[in-house]
Amino acid sequence: MSDHIDNTDKIIFAEVARWLAAVRRRPGLVAHGCCHYCDEALAPALLFCNVDCRDDYEKEQAAMIRAGRAG
């Protein structure tokens, strides 16, 4: 029985490693002096002007991925 469990563990760990690698390859946001959600002017190192803009951006991106329009 432990052979089946060991094999299943290997499969699960391989899948997790594959998904983590895919996420790490995905390009991240680059700070460009404006909020990525509302375009408000920001300090050069910031991505969003506040938590609400960050959360709204993430929700919008998740919805686009669910709709098949990753971007």
N, C-alpha and C positions, 0 to 999 in steps of 0.2 A: 504494500500500500504506500509506503514512503516513496517508492520510485515515481508513482503518479503525482504525488505532492511535490517532489523535487522537480519533476518536469514542468509542472504547472508554475511553480515559483520561477523557474528559468524563463518561461514564456512571459510571465507578468513583468519581470524585471527587464526583459528585452524590450517589451512594449513601452514601459515607462521611460527607459533610456532613449528610445526612438522619438517619443513625443517631446521629451526635454530637449533633445538635440534640435528638433524642428522649431521649438519656441526660441531657443537661443540663436538660431540662424535668422529669425525674423528681425528686420531692421527696426530700431527703436526711434523714438522721436528725437529731433535735434532742436535745441533751443535756438530761436531766431529773433528774439526781442519782442515777440508778440505772443499772446495767449493762443494756443492751438485750437481753442473752442470759440472764443468771442473776438479775437484779434485786438484785444486791449494791449497797449504798450506795456512792456515788462522790462525788468532788469535782464541783462543778456543771458544769465545762467538759468532762468526759470522757464518752465514749460507752460504753466497755467497760472492765471491770476488768483485763483482761489480753489478750494476743495470742490465747490459746486460745479465749476467749469470742468475740472478734472473728471468728476463723476459723470457728468453729462456726456463728455467726450467718450469715456469708456463705454457707457450705455449705448451711445450712437454707433460706435465701432462694433460692439457685440451684435447689435441689430443688423448691421450691414453684413457681418459674417454669417449670421443665421439666414439672411436673405440671399446669400451666395454672391455678395458683392464686396469681397474683402478689400479693404483699402485703408 
